[in-house]
Amino acid sequence: MKLWVHASILKSALLANAADKKNADDITKRALTKLDSNCSTKSSFSADGLLSTRKEQWVWVLSEVVSGSTQDLFATSAHNDLTSPSRHNNANAAADATLTIRVVDPESDYADKVIEIAREHINMLDGGRGVLPANTIAENQPLPSDLTQLTHLHEPAVLDCLHRRYQLPSGWEMYTSSGPILIAINPCRMVKALYDESTMKLYQRHGEQLANGRSGANNDNINNKDQVSSSSSSPPPHVFAVADSAYRGMMRGLDFARNKNSIEEKNESSALSNQSILVSGESGAGKTVTTKFLMQYLADLSRKVHSDHSTSGKLDKSSIEQRVLNSNPILEAFGNARTLRNDNSSRFGKFIEMRFSDRGRLLGAYIDTYLLEKARIVGHTCGEQTYHIFYELLAKGSLTEAMRKQLMIEDTTAADFAITTADGGQNNSKLLHNEFSDHRKMFLELRSAMGTLSFSQGEQMEIFQVVCALLHLSNLTLNGAFVDVNDGEECKLDENSVSLQRALSLLGVSYEALDSAVTTVQFKAVDELVTKNLSASQAAQAVQALIKGVYDSIFTILVGRINSCIAGASTSADTEQNSGGAFIGLLDIFGFETFQKNVFEQFCINYCNESLQQQFNRFVFKLEQQEYIREGIRWDMIEFQDNQDTLDLIEKKHAGILTILDEQCRLGMRCNDKTFVSAVYSKCMNGNTRFGADMKQQSHGKFTIRHYAGVVEYSTDGFMEKNKDEIPMETSELLSQSTCAFVRDIAQVISAKTGSQKESKSSISRVSVGKQFSGQLQKLRRRIDETHPHYVRCIKPNEQLQPNHFDSNIVVDQLRCGGILEAIRVSRAGFPQRYTFDHFVARFSVLSSVLRDRKETQSKAGKLNGISSKKKRASKTKAGTKDECEALVKLISQWILRDRENDHEVEREAEPEPDVS
């Protein structure tokens, strides 16, 4: 029998066996040194052996039992093996025994060594939860493609299965199911035939067979047929399978709605038709690529299922499907950037709503975006970059010399502008940067996509013109860009600056207008409008605010323009179909984040994940209940801890951190980060167990929140500024006077965000980012709640994004943060032991012959033997195997009950006679 042994138990046993570390042999010393580093953090265990803290090292070692009993270890746990039912007398007898194991983990420094572990060491962690049973999978048996098929469900077992699947050479096993979740581990390399046309046909054909009431997959015409068994009833887990399931689920709901008569029944049925696919994961895990393949599959399926579309095998350039797909290069150019963890990191979240007719034809789409990272526009750390579009424009060969001269970037590189130059410091990136370095190629793809979405050449050049203006404006934030006036209390722009002259020309504004907009600020005092002069440092900050406001508005305009282009044609036929249609929503959202320093952006991102995790937990509960009802199992409602208290800590009215932040922002200039965090301490310190701040943290303006995925410490530096998102209202007036039409469009967007000056008490906008994001998140939750969700959790195998390298520390941390292990907790709280009918019969049918000789079960065993000898050979149907399973379970349960009754009789006979005297 194989076991997973916790490293701290192994360490204690090694120390006890070696007497002390000094006298240990060299191998033991190396093992103890490694175990010291792994066990340096205190471990907190839940009842199922899952670590409850984040950022711990991988602490499990695979071993096999040499001697000693493990029966008492698992007798009362949820890991109990059905082949070894608990016996109280055996458990007590083995309580003081020694367990001898051999380490079989090849990555362990103590591999192949035999170690004796005393029971006192085993019981040191939560009553023996530091020793867990390992799953036994024969070499000739395939690895489970669904984690819920594992006999033992716990963290080491899950990670071991994923690790072994990831090591298989085909690469297809990067996908693994976990109940309602698809786990996608980034292979960090191209996998042959994984996403080609033949693979799409495979999953489309299988989906059609399921829709028509047939099962089985014809795998003869695909390139990976050596990996997909021809005897398999379905192809392996894949992102295409998730997309197909969502599409077929939508069509079933629409078919059901068409058969309803009343309007109320139709509306209710249509609501059940809407689907959503939620893609999440850390930066570098592959969310963006996964979302693109989902869109590609749905668009291709829409085209293939309708004979009125082109049958040439390729999408028509002007088709709605192709326009939807071409939104990706534009969003990536203006919304993605290189980070320390990912060369193409999406710095915003998006929800893509793909609308279909009641016959399954794609009619159009709509994109909602969330929380574009504005801070990256004006600054990034060493090893990172700002948004791709700046580097694409500056790349050699992207534009003709005449275009570069028109955009005033001739003879310039990224090193010539502040916005594309990283801040000082050490480059901590571990990436190989093998992708997304050919900015010229990316720019050509951008131009092609913009052409498909009806951006004229003139419109494209106007957009690029403003982007280049921001490049030159960024140099005005450097020292020397402003000239001090009146002993430094005032300043003005240096008219001799080359960057200034080029920025003025590209924006189409005058020197006087720009100088007034960035060197002064206006606010109301009672009924009088007061103008205040700014210092050079304050003016530089105003320029940064102008750059962020303009770029954010460019992104907003582009998203709006994309939506107008992918909304679809409004023909009479389509309008009629759309009245009874449905949608599939694709959510590509940022995953849970924790860094050495966590600021306002991480706070909002983790708040989003906390809210979506609650929705995920409730949905998993619903599926679990439906599973038991479908199997006819009587059960009690599972109790599971909700994270509503964490959401209350963040968003509750008057007492939530975001509410406190908004109140502080409304109080104006007398409040700052210090007053904000002081108010948080006074209102949250004693009111919520999820919140904490020791004396050292309070002295530095920090606090911690116990999120579902772990404890995160936040620094409040910049919370107030980022939440207010200050944009000088003079900016709108400045840009509205531009000679460039696109710049005037930007002015309208900024004006809509800041509001009119008459309605505001200051020329600084009071738009709360936190409140806006909270409102978007609540709207998103409502939209998801109206759909049937599907989940894709993307996992990166290592920090360097290297192929063929599986880092257990990195992966297990993402499993905890992605809710995978939370879903396992839900499964374990109900009925964790789950076998297919065939697997159960293969494993436990041997008991029928063992129990046959017992006199009290001869008749039952005879009946079962009849099933085994005749029906077993003949019954190849699922129903026949199920009947065989039920007979076997009944036989085993009767034996267990009789065995317990015999134990009780022995105990009663052993009791002393009462003394009647």
Buried (B, 14 or more C-beta within 10 A) or exposed (E): EBBBBBBBBBBBBBBBBBEEEEEBEEBBBEBBEBBEEBBEBEBEBBEBBBBEBBEBBBBBBBBEBEEBBBBBBBBEBBBBBBEBBBBEEBBEEBEEBEBBBBBBBEEBBBBEBEBBBBBEBBBBBEEBBBBBBBBEBEEEEBBBBBBBBBBBBBBBBBBBBBBEBBEEEBBBBBBBBBBBBBBBBBBBEEBEBBBEEEBBBBBBBBBBBBBEEEEBBEBEEBEBBEBBEEEEEBBBBBBBBBBBBBBBBBBEBBBBBEEBEEEEEBEEBBBBBBBBBBBBBBBBBBBBBBBBBBBBBBBBBBBBBBEEBEEEEEBEEEBBBBBBBBBBBBBBBBBBBBBBBBBBBBBBBBBBBBBBBBBBBBBBBBBBBBBBBBBBBBBBBBBBBBBBBBBBBBBEEBBEEEBBEBBBBEEBEBEBBBBBBBEEEEEEBEBEEEEBEEBEBBBBBBBEBBBBBEBEEEBBBBBBBBBBBBBBBBBBBBEEBBBEBEEEEBBBBEEEBEBBBBBBBBBBBBEEBBBBBBBBBBBBEEEEEEEEBBBBEBBBBBBBBBBBBBBBBBBBBBBEBBBEBBBBEEEEEBEEBBEBBBBBBBBBBBBBBBEEEBBBBBBBBBBBBBBBBBBBBEBBBEBBBEBBEEEEEEEEEBEBEEBEBBBBBBBBEEBBBBBBBBEBBEEEEEBEBEEBBBBBBEBBEEBBEBBBBEEEBBEEBBBBBBBBBBBBBBBBBEBBBBBBBBBBBBBBBBBBEBEBEBBBBBBBBBBEBBBEBEEBEBBBBBBBBBBBBBEBBEEBBEBBEEBBBBBBBBBBBBBBBBBEEBBBBBBBBBBBBBBBBBBBBBBBBBBBBBBBBEBBBEBBBEBBEEBBEEEEBEEBBEBBBEBBEEBBEEBEEEEBBBBBBEBBEEBBEBBEEEEBEEEEEEEEEEEEEEEEE
